[in-house]
Amino acid sequence: MSNEFVNKKACVTGASRGIGAATAVALARSGVQQVVIHYHSHRKGAEQTLAAVREAGADGVLVCADLTTSCGIHCLIQELDKNCQGLDILINNAGALIQRAPLLDYPEELFDRVMTLNAKSVWFLTKAVVPHMLRNSGGVIVNVTSIAARTGGSIGAVVYAAAKAAVSAMTKGMARELAPKGIRVNAISPGTVDNHFHEAFSNRKMLDSVVAATPAGRLGTDEDMADAIIFLCSQASRYIHGQTIELNGGFYMV
Ligand SMILES: NC(=O)c1ccc[n+]([C@@H]2O[C@H](COP(=O)([O-])OP(=O)(O)OC[C@H]3O[C@@H](n4cnc5c(N)ncnc54)[C@H](OP(=O)(O)O)[C@@H]3O)[C@@H](O)[C@H]2O)c1
């Protein structure tokens, strides 16, 4: 890749581990000058991401916020207003299932937290960041949705799937509204990535059954996801707007 990312500034939400951490480091390796590293509970992981970002030659800043609440979203927006002058790239990656629960046992409070973290935060963080990008004459936004948006989600993950489907729809609407202003919006849709997400919410049997049904013969890695995000941030994807790239080893072909 050329040096197109030199002097660029990026923000990655949920960069304390997994896809977000790999993306923050990949951006730094690609030449981005500064990375805003958002995290919630895993401070140590965020510090490790920051160390790797610095090792790759970029600078970074850590920002903590719980995105399951409106209050947490506003906290992060305030921090971004301080740290996002000149922001060029936003990766809306933070997300989680939070808890598996079937319809008949699904508490209203869990519905609100899942929707706020996975969908509402994407909308309002983008709303907060776009004015900074406009002052900068453009930018790139990559959202992280999920295969669940297409399948309706695995057992007990229906509201999470609905939140991710909202992100896929927002990706198109944002792209349509922001393309004329010089901001490109796209998304990646991971299948099953072998990381902390599934340590928390799946078991080995579930993962083995996915591998067996995957033409590529393996689960995804954080780096598989980060590489596609870098592509969507790069000039190589300059004519791609409002698309969601499915990254699942062929498990689900659209
Ligand atoms: N792994 C998969 O198979 C898979 C599949 C489809 C889509 N995805 C999506 O990919 C994205 C990244 O997930 P991942 O696979 O990298 O999982 P992960 O390793 O569990 O990382 C999730 C990230 O989101 C952050 N996060 C979680 N709860 C949060 C909260 N309440 N407030 C703010 N941030 C929070 C975490 O921060 P802390 O750790 O600091 O709390 C962490 O940095 C998510 O949007 C996820 O839904 C993942």
The ligand as an SDF file (V2000), in Angstrom:
LIG
                    3D

 48 52  0  0  0  0  0  0  0  0999 V2000
  -16.1550  -12.4120   16.8810 N   0  0  0  0  0  0  0  0  0  0  0  0
  -17.1090  -12.6700   15.9990 C   0  0  0  0  0  0  0  0  0  0  0  0
  -17.2850  -13.8250   15.5890 O   0  0  0  0  0  0  0  0  0  0  0  0
  -17.9720  -11.5770   15.4650 C   0  0  0  0  0  0  0  0  0  0  0  0
  -18.9160  -11.9290   14.4870 C   0  0  0  0  0  0  0  0  0  0  0  0
  -19.7140  -10.9480   13.9510 C   0  0  0  0  0  0  0  0  0  0  0  0
  -19.5870   -9.6440   14.3760 C   0  0  0  0  0  0  0  0  0  0  0  0
  -18.6780   -9.3470   15.3580 N   0  0  0  0  0  0  0  0  0  0  0  0
  -18.6090   -7.9420   15.7810 C   0  0  0  0  0  0  0  0  0  0  0  0
  -17.2780   -7.5200   15.7030 O   0  0  0  0  0  0  0  0  0  0  0  0
  -17.0840   -6.4180   16.5960 C   0  0  0  0  0  0  0  0  0  0  0  0
  -15.8100   -6.6410   17.4060 C   0  0  0  0  0  0  0  0  0  0  0  0
  -16.0020   -7.7980   18.2030 O   0  0  0  0  0  0  0  0  0  0  0  0
  -14.8230   -8.8320   18.4690 P   0  0  0  0  0  0  0  0  0  0  0  0
  -15.1110  -10.0390   17.6850 O   0  0  0  0  0  0  0  0  0  0  0  0
  -13.5070   -8.1860   18.2990 O   0  0  0  0  0  0  0  0  0  0  0  0
  -15.1300   -9.1860   19.9930 O   0  0  0  0  0  0  0  0  0  0  0  0
  -14.2900   -8.8570   21.3270 P   0  0  0  0  0  0  0  0  0  0  0  0
  -12.9170   -9.4140   21.1890 O   0  0  0  0  0  0  0  0  0  0  0  0
  -15.1470   -9.3720   22.4320 O   0  0  0  0  0  0  0  0  0  0  0  0
  -14.1820   -7.2560   21.3570 O   0  0  0  0  0  0  0  0  0  0  0  0
  -15.3180   -6.4640   21.5840 C   0  0  0  0  0  0  0  0  0  0  0  0
  -14.8850   -5.0210   21.7740 C   0  0  0  0  0  0  0  0  0  0  0  0
  -16.0830   -4.2410   22.0190 O   0  0  0  0  0  0  0  0  0  0  0  0
  -15.9510   -3.5480   23.2490 C   0  0  0  0  0  0  0  0  0  0  0  0
  -17.1820   -3.5160   24.0220 N   0  0  0  0  0  0  0  0  0  0  0  0
  -17.8840   -4.5780   24.4850 C   0  0  0  0  0  0  0  0  0  0  0  0
  -18.8660   -4.1600   25.3150 N   0  0  0  0  0  0  0  0  0  0  0  0
  -18.7590   -2.8010   25.3640 C   0  0  0  0  0  0  0  0  0  0  0  0
  -19.4550   -1.7910   26.0650 C   0  0  0  0  0  0  0  0  0  0  0  0
  -20.4410   -2.0790   26.9150 N   0  0  0  0  0  0  0  0  0  0  0  0
  -19.0970   -0.5010   25.8650 N   0  0  0  0  0  0  0  0  0  0  0  0
  -18.0760   -0.1810   25.0350 C   0  0  0  0  0  0  0  0  0  0  0  0
  -17.3570   -1.0940   24.3690 N   0  0  0  0  0  0  0  0  0  0  0  0
  -17.6940   -2.3970   24.5380 C   0  0  0  0  0  0  0  0  0  0  0  0
  -14.9410   -4.3390   24.0650 C   0  0  0  0  0  0  0  0  0  0  0  0
  -14.3420   -3.4610   25.0280 O   0  0  0  0  0  0  0  0  0  0  0  0
  -13.7770   -4.0140   26.4650 P   0  0  0  0  0  0  0  0  0  0  0  0
  -13.2140   -5.3840   26.1830 O   0  0  0  0  0  0  0  0  0  0  0  0
  -12.7420   -3.0050   26.8400 O   0  0  0  0  0  0  0  0  0  0  0  0
  -14.9340   -4.0340   27.4100 O   0  0  0  0  0  0  0  0  0  0  0  0
  -13.9770   -4.8510   22.9940 C   0  0  0  0  0  0  0  0  0  0  0  0
  -12.9870   -3.8960   22.7500 O   0  0  0  0  0  0  0  0  0  0  0  0
  -18.3550   -6.3400   17.4460 C   0  0  0  0  0  0  0  0  0  0  0  0
  -19.1820   -5.3080   16.9640 O   0  0  0  0  0  0  0  0  0  0  0  0
  -19.0060   -7.6800   17.2160 C   0  0  0  0  0  0  0  0  0  0  0  0
  -20.3930   -7.6200   17.3940 O   0  0  0  0  0  0  0  0  0  0  0  0
  -17.8710  -10.2710   15.8990 C   0  0  0  0  0  0  0  0  0  0  0  0
  1  2  1  0
  2  3  2  0
  2  4  1  0
  4  5  1  0
  4 48  2  0
  5  6  2  0
  6  7  1  0
  7  8  2  0
  8  9  1  0
  8 48  1  0
  9 10  1  0
  9 46  1  0
 10 11  1  0
 11 12  1  0
 11 44  1  0
 12 13  1  0
 13 14  1  0
 14 15  2  0
 14 16  1  0
 14 17  1  0
 17 18  1  0
 18 19  2  0
 18 20  1  0
 18 21  1  0
 21 22  1  0
 22 23  1  0
 23 24  1  0
 23 42  1  0
 24 25  1  0
 25 26  1  0
 25 36  1  0
 26 27  1  0
 26 35  1  0
 27 28  2  0
 28 29  1  0
 29 30  1  0
 29 35  2  0
 30 31  1  0
 30 32  2  0
 32 33  1  0
 33 34  2  0
 34 35  1  0
 36 37  1  0
 36 42  1  0
 37 38  1  0
 38 39  2  0
 38 40  1  0
 38 41  1  0
 42 43  1  0
 44 45  1  0
 44 46  1  0
 46 47  1  0
M  CHG  2   8   1  16  -1
M  END
$$$$
